[in-house]
Amino acid sequence: MINYVDKMADALVDVLKYSNQDVEWVEPDDMKPNDGVQPEWFYPAIENAEYSEITAILQYTQQEAVFEDEIGELMLGIALVEMKHYAHIRDAIVALGGTLPKPYDSKNVNIGETPVEALTLAAHSEVATIGFYKSVKERITASTPTADIARKLLAKLIADESLHLKLLTRQLKVMAGDDKKYDELMKKILD
């Protein structure tokens, strides 16, 4: 049965400026268990890690509410893309024969006290997320259809997260006000 709401949500997110449209989505439903990719490799991306998609969704939607006038649109736009990331990773885990994690612990959701702090926290999380996805991609050494799909899925996730980092740091530069403060914030983000 076709889920038309899911298809509509995918189409909406795909045309937003918060998703890298140069890299297309691949459907994880075609992945198979025991075909060179372990579902456990993806678990941190939907659990309560600092860089998980669910953490990002909660963090960005809360930052949107708190800092609506300053950075709300940016945060909500990115959160919508993170929701799609979560769904694709969840589908990949299920297709690979994995089990979905138990209830979520929101201890890693950090909102910040100011828009600059919120942007800094968000950018730091994006850096961690990109690093995580690159590490998973490096683990995939098999030459199987499932491994190919996983590499394409990770390439899309990395492309989107890299775009998010670019958008967040661009806004951070505007809000920081001067190059010295921005450079100090970037050092903090990259550490």
C-alpha positions in Angstrom: 0.0 0.0 0.0 1.3 3.4 -0.9 1.7 5.9 1.9 0.7 9.2 0.2 1.4 11.3 3.2 5.0 10.0 3.3 5.4 10.7 -0.4 4.0 14.2 0.0 6.4 14.9 3.0 9.3 13.6 1.0 8.5 15.8 -2.0 8.1 18.9 0.3 11.4 18.3 2.0 13.2 17.6 -1.3 12.4 21.1 -2.6 13.4 23.0 0.5 16.7 24.9 0.4 17.7 22.8 3.5 18.2 19.6 1.5 21.1 19.2 -0.9 19.3 18.6 -4.2 22.6 17.6 -6.0 22.5 14.2 -4.2 19.4 12.1 -4.6 17.8 9.8 -2.1 18.1 6.1 -2.4 15.4 3.8 -1.0 16.7 1.7 1.8 13.8 -0.8 1.5 15.9 -2.7 -1.1 18.7 -3.4 1.5 19.0 -7.0 2.6 20.2 -8.6 5.9 23.6 -10.2 5.9 24.7 -8.5 2.7 27.8 -6.6 3.9 26.1 -4.0 6.1 25.2 -4.4 9.8 22.1 -2.6 11.1 24.0 -1.9 14.4 26.3 0.5 12.5 23.3 2.9 12.1 21.9 2.6 15.6 23.6 5.7 17.1 22.0 7.8 14.3 18.6 7.3 15.8 19.4 6.8 19.4 20.3 9.5 21.9 23.8 10.3 20.8 24.7 14.0 20.4 24.7 13.5 16.7 21.5 11.5 16.3 18.7 12.5 14.0 16.2 12.4 16.8 18.4 14.7 18.9 18.7 17.1 16.0 14.9 17.1 15.4 14.2 17.9 19.1 17.0 20.5 19.3 16.1 22.3 16.1 12.4 22.4 16.8 13.0 23.7 20.3 15.5 26.3 19.0 12.9 27.4 16.4 10.4 28.0 19.2 12.8 29.8 21.5 14.5 31.9 18.9 11.7 32.2 16.4 12.4 35.8 15.3 16.1 35.4 14.9 16.8 31.9 13.5 13.4 30.1 13.6 13.0 29.5 9.9 16.5 28.1 9.5 16.1 25.8 12.5 12.6 24.5 11.4 13.8 24.0 7.8 16.7 21.9 8.9 14.5 20.0 11.4 12.2 18.9 8.6 15.1 17.5 6.7 16.4 15.7 9.8 13.0 14.1 10.1 13.4 12.6 6.6 16.9 11.4 7.6 15.5 9.7 10.7 12.9 7.9 8.5 15.4 6.7 6.0 17.8 5.4 8.6 15.0 3.7 10.5 13.9 2.1 7.2 17.4 1.0 6.5 17.8 -0.6 10.0 14.5 -2.5 9.5 15.5 -3.7 6.0 18.8 -4.9 7.4 17.0 -7.0 10.0 17.8 -4.7 12.9 15.5 -3.7 15.8 14.6 -0.1 16.6 16.0 1.3 19.8 13.9 1.6 23.0 12.6 5.0 24.3 14.7 8.0 23.7 16.6 10.0 26.3 16.8 13.7 25.5 19.9 14.4 27.6 21.9 15.5 24.5 19.4 18.1 23.4 21.0 21.5 24.0 19.1 24.6 23.0 21.4 27.5 24.1 20.7 30.8 25.8 21.2 33.1 22.8 20.8 32.7 19.0 24.6 32.7 18.7 24.9 29.9 21.3 22.1 28.0 19.6 23.8 28.2 16.2 27.1 27.2 17.7 25.6 24.1 19.4 23.8 23.2 16.2 26.9 23.6 14.0 28.9 21.5 16.5 26.3 18.8 16.3 26.4 18.8 12.5 30.2 18.4 12.6 29.8 15.4 14.9 27.0 13.9 12.6 29.1 14.3 9.5 32.0 12.5 11.3 29.8 9.7 12.4 28.3 9.1 8.9 31.8 9.2 7.3 33.0 6.6 9.9 30.0 4.3 9.0 30.8 4.8 5.3 34.4 3.7 5.9 33.2 0.5 7.6 31.4 -0.6 4.4 33.9 -2.6 2.4 31.6 -5.1 0.8 30.7 -5.0 -2.9 27.1 -6.0 -2.7 23.8 -4.3 -3.7 23.0 -3.5 0.0 26.5 -2.0 0.5 26.0 0.2 -2.6 22.6 1.4 -1.3 24.1 2.1 2.1 27.0 4.1 0.6 24.5 6.1 -1.5 22.3 6.7 1.6 25.3 7.9 3.6 26.4 10.1 0.7 23.0 11.8 0.8 23.1 12.2 4.6 26.6 13.7 4.5 25.6 16.1 1.7 22.6 17.3 3.6 24.4 17.6 6.9 27.2 19.5 5.2 24.7 21.9 3.7 23.2 22.3 7.2 26.6 23.1 8.6 27.2 25.7 5.8 23.8 27.4 6.4 24.3 27.4 10.2 27.8 28.9 10.0 26.7 31.4 7.4 24.0 32.7 9.8 26.5 32.5 12.7 28.9 34.8 10.9 26.1 37.3 10.4 25.1 37.2 14.1 28.6 37.1 15.5 29.2 40.6 14.1 32.9 40.5 13.6 35.5 38.1 12.2 37.4 37.6 15.4 34.4 36.5 17.3 33.3 34.2 14.4 36.8 32.6 14.2 36.6 31.9 18.0 33.2 30.3 17.6 34.3 28.2 14.6 37.3 26.9 16.6 34.9 25.9 19.3 32.6 24.2 16.8 35.4 22.2 15.2 37.0 21.1 18.5 
